[in-house]
Amino acid sequence: NTAWGDLARQNMGRIGTRFTLTSGPVEAHGATLPEVIDIALIDAIHQTDVVLQQMALLRPRCRAGSLIILDDINFSPDMQQGWQTIAARSDFREAWQIGARTGIVVV
C-alpha cells in the first residue's frame, strides 16, 4: 500500500535513517532486503499463512537478539491462533504481546 508506505517512511524518518522500507509484498523484495536485520516489522496481509511465509524470508537474516514485530495479531481468529503458534516456536528466545495488537519475538 503506497499511501501507508509513504506515511511509514515519514514516521520512520523522524526516528533515524538506518531503515529499509519495503512497500508491497515482502516476497517481492527478497533480493533487496538487508543482509542482517536487527528489527523487522510485519504489518501486511493479516493471515497466518502469509505472515509465516514472510517470517521465513526474514528469519535467516536475523541474528541472535533481533526483534520481529507483528502488527494486528488479534485481527481475526486466524491471526490470534497464528500468533499463539508463532509465540510458542522454539527458534525464538522470547515472545511478548504488547496490548491487544502487537506481538514481538526475539530471535
N, C-alpha and C positions, 0 to 999 in steps of 0.2 A: 504494500500500500504506500504509494509515493507520498501522499499527504502526511501520513503518520511518520514515514521515514524522514521527511523534512523536519517535522516537529522534534523527533528524537535527535536528529543531528544538531539542531539548535540547542536543545536541552543538554545534550552531552558536551557540546562545545563550551557551555558555561562552566563545566567542571574541569575540562582539560582538552588536550588534542591527541592524546595517545589512545585512540579507539578506532576500530574498524566497524563501520555500519554496513550491514548487508540489507538492502531493501529488496524484498522479493524472497522467493524460496531459498532457504539455506542450501539446499541441494544444488541450486544453480550457481552457487558461489564457492564450491569446494576448492577450486584451484586458487582462489584469491583470498582465502581465509589465512590469517596469520599462522606461522609455523607453531608458535606457542601461544596458548590462550590462558590468561590468568583469570578473567571473568567473562562469562558468556551469559547473555540474556536471551532467553527464548520466549518470544511474545508473538506468536503466529497463529496458525490454524490450531485451535484448541481441541484436538483429537489425539487420544493416546498413541495410536499407531504412527501418526505424523510426528509427534513430539519424540517418540522413541527413535525414529529414523534420524531426526535432526541431532539428537544426543549421540547417536552412533557416529555421526560425522565429526562432532565436536570433541567427544571424549578422548580420542587418541592424541589430540593436540594439547590436552590439558595435562599439566604436571601436578605432582602432589601439592595439595593446598589450594588448587584452583577452585573457583566457585562457578557453578552453573545455576542461574536464577531462572525460575519458571513463573510466568505470569498467568493468572486466571486458572489456578489449579482446581477451583471449585466451579468452573464454568458450566459443567454438566456432570451427571453421574459417571459418564465415561472418564472424564478428566479427574474426578475425585478418586476413582479406582486406579487410574493411571498414576496419580501422584502417590498413592499408597504403595503401589508396586515399585515405583522409582525410589521412594524413600527407604524401602526395605532392601535395596540392592546391596550386595556385599562389596562391590567395587567403589562404593562411596564411603568415606570415613564417617560422615555425619550427614544428617538431613534435618532441616528446620522448616517449620511453617511459620510465616510472619503474617499475622492477621488471618483473614479469610481468603486472600487472593494469591499470596506469593509463597512459593517453595524454593528453598535453596539447598543444594547438595554440595558437599565438599569432597573433592577428589582425593 
